[in-house]
Amino acid sequence: MYKRQELDAFLLVKEPFNETSNYINQPLDDKVRLNAALSNFMWEEADAYTKNHTGMIHIHKTIETIQTDCPLFVEEVCSNIDENVVGVYMNDVIYEPSFYQTMAKMIDQDMFPIYNVIWFGLYPLENGVGAYTDGLEKLGYHEIEVSSIGEPMAVLDFIKDTALYVIMNNVVFKDGETIGLTIEQVLTIHLGESEIFDTPTFRIDDPFLTNL
């Protein structure tokens, strides 16, 4: 069974408004905000759009059944997004509000809103790219990382598919075992030091090496 987990999102707002129980009348720490903005490789304007925000709306939910409670959390976040919200801070990154709302439409198609719950980060390497998840640990799993020679978007698709497989099947990886998202694919998983986090993550062999 899943461990009891909790999800949190902070909606950054331009203008103060009548305070409610989940309104925080102060901005996100600026160093945290800047790092989170720069971590979103898909939104170059994240820093500019959020640097003058004045407060935050805090959305919190205890997650007991992932496939049921996560969509409810995402819907609650979306219900609080309006023209006053300039960013959504979650999973060490600032999401563009319109992106968050668009990805949430997966719920209407009976699909798990994986992009709203997990951030898939990307960074350059000398020979390829590194990709990682941020958010799996909040759901009771280790984060996942991969270093690859593949095209960046293909690497992101791979790590997204792997994270979705973990969530939908409650898969708990073990150090040294193998995984494959196709019949032919055999990739080794190693639990070890992370390039991103202070805690160990599961690093997966490059899924694109065998395609040379």
C-alpha positions in Angstrom: 0.0 0.0 0.0 1.0 3.6 -0.5 2.6 5.5 2.3 0.7 8.5 3.7 2.0 11.5 1.7 1.1 15.1 1.3 1.2 17.5 -1.6 1.7 21.3 -1.5 1.5 24.0 -4.1 2.0 27.7 -3.6 0.2 30.0 -6.1 2.1 33.3 -6.4 -0.2 36.3 -6.7 0.4 39.8 -8.1 -2.0 41.7 -5.8 -3.0 41.1 -2.2 -6.7 40.3 -1.6 -9.0 39.6 1.3 -7.2 37.0 3.3 -8.5 33.5 3.6 -7.2 30.6 5.7 -4.8 29.5 2.9 -3.5 32.9 1.9 0.0 33.9 3.0 0.6 37.6 3.0 4.2 37.5 2.0 6.2 36.5 -1.1 8.2 33.3 -1.7 11.8 33.7 -0.5 13.5 35.4 -3.4 16.5 33.0 -3.6 14.1 30.1 -3.7 11.9 31.8 -6.2 14.8 32.6 -8.5 16.2 29.0 -8.4 12.7 27.6 -9.0 12.2 30.0 -12.0 15.5 29.1 -13.6 14.7 25.4 -13.2 11.8 25.7 -15.6 13.5 25.3 -18.9 10.2 25.6 -20.7 9.3 29.1 -19.4 12.1 31.7 -20.0 9.9 34.5 -18.5 9.4 32.7 -15.2 11.7 35.1 -13.3 10.3 38.3 -14.9 6.7 37.3 -14.3 7.1 36.3 -10.7 9.7 38.6 -9.2 7.2 41.2 -8.0 4.5 38.9 -6.6 3.2 40.0 -3.2 1.8 36.8 -1.6 0.8 33.2 -2.0 -2.2 30.9 -1.9 -1.2 27.6 -0.2 -2.9 24.5 -1.5 -2.4 21.4 0.7 -3.8 17.8 0.5 -3.0 14.6 2.2 -2.6 11.8 -0.4 -3.8 8.4 0.8 -4.8 6.9 -2.6 -2.6 8.4 -5.3 -4.8 7.7 -8.3 -7.8 9.3 -6.6 -6.4 12.0 -4.5 -3.8 13.5 -6.9 -6.4 14.5 -9.5 -8.5 16.1 -6.7 -5.4 18.1 -5.6 -4.7 19.2 -9.2 -8.4 20.3 -9.6 -8.2 22.3 -6.4 -5.0 24.1 -7.6 -6.7 24.9 -10.9 -9.8 26.2 -9.3 -7.7 28.9 -7.5 -5.8 30.0 -10.6 -7.1 33.3 -12.0 -5.6 36.4 -13.6 -4.0 37.4 -10.3 -1.9 34.2 -10.2 1.5 34.6 -11.9 3.1 31.3 -11.1 2.6 27.9 -9.3 5.5 26.9 -7.1 5.7 23.2 -6.6 8.3 20.5 -6.8 11.2 23.0 -6.6 10.1 24.7 -9.8 7.7 27.5 -10.8 5.1 26.3 -13.3 3.5 28.7 -15.8 -0.2 28.9 -14.7 -1.5 28.3 -18.3 0.8 25.2 -18.6 -0.5 23.8 -15.3 -4.1 24.3 -16.4 -3.6 22.8 -19.8 -1.9 19.7 -18.4 -4.7 19.3 -15.9 -7.1 18.6 -18.8 -5.7 15.1 -18.9 -8.1 14.4 -16.0 -11.1 15.0 -18.3 -9.7 12.2 -20.5 -9.5 9.8 -17.6 -5.7 10.1 -17.6 -3.5 10.6 -14.6 -2.2 14.3 -14.5 1.4 13.2 -14.4 2.8 16.6 -15.5 0.9 18.4 -12.7 2.2 16.1 -10.0 5.8 15.4 -11.1 8.3 17.9 -12.6 10.5 16.4 -15.2 13.8 18.4 -15.2 16.4 18.6 -17.9 20.0 19.8 -17.9 22.9 19.7 -20.4 25.8 17.3 -20.2 29.0 17.2 -22.2 27.7 14.4 -24.3 23.9 14.5 -24.1 21.5 15.5 -21.4 20.5 14.6 -17.9 16.8 14.2 -16.9 15.2 13.7 -13.5 11.9 13.6 -11.7 11.0 15.9 -8.8 7.8 14.8 -6.9 8.0 11.0 -6.8 9.5 11.2 -3.3 6.4 13.1 -2.1 4.3 10.1 -3.2 6.5 7.5 -1.4 9.0 6.6 -4.1 12.6 7.4 -4.8 13.2 10.0 -7.5 14.5 8.8 -10.9 17.5 10.1 -12.9 19.0 9.2 -16.3 21.9 10.5 -18.3 21.5 10.0 -22.0 22.8 10.6 -25.5 19.2 10.7 -26.8 17.3 13.8 -28.0 16.2 15.9 -25.0 12.4 15.5 -25.6 12.8 11.7 -26.2 14.7 11.4 -22.9 12.0 13.4 -21.1 9.3 11.1 -22.6 11.3 8.1 -21.3 11.6 9.3 -17.8 7.9 10.4 -17.8 6.8 7.0 -19.0 8.9 5.4 -16.3 7.5 7.6 -13.5 3.9 6.9 -14.8 4.7 3.2 -14.7 5.8 3.5 -11.1 2.8 5.4 -10.0 0.1 3.4 -11.9 1.5 0.1 -10.8 2.9 0.9 -7.4 6.3 -0.3 -8.4 9.1 -0.2 -5.8 12.5 -0.5 -7.6 15.3 -2.4 -6.1 19.0 -1.7 -6.5 20.5 -3.8 -9.3 17.3 -5.0 -10.9 16.4 -4.3 -14.5 13.5 -2.5 -16.2 12.3 -2.2 -19.8 9.4 -0.3 -21.3 9.5 -2.5 -24.3 9.9 -6.3 -24.7 13.5 -5.8 -26.1 14.6 -3.2 -23.6 16.7 -4.3 -20.6 18.0 -1.4 -18.5 19.8 -1.7 -15.1 18.7 0.4 -12.1 21.1 1.6 -9.5 20.3 3.3 -6.2 23.0 5.9 -5.5 24.1 9.5 -5.1 22.1 12.0 -7.0 23.2 14.8 -9.3 20.3 16.9 -8.1 19.1 15.9 -4.7 20.7 15.4 -1.3 19.0 12.0 -1.0 19.7 8.9 -3.1 17.9 8.3 -6.4 17.4 5.5 -8.8 19.6 6.0 -11.8 18.7 4.1 -15.0 21.0 3.1 -17.8 20.8 5.2 -20.9 17.8 3.8 -22.9 19.1 5.2 -26.2 22.6 3.6 -26.2 21.2 0.4 -27.7 19.7 2.3 -30.6 23.1 3.2 -32.1 
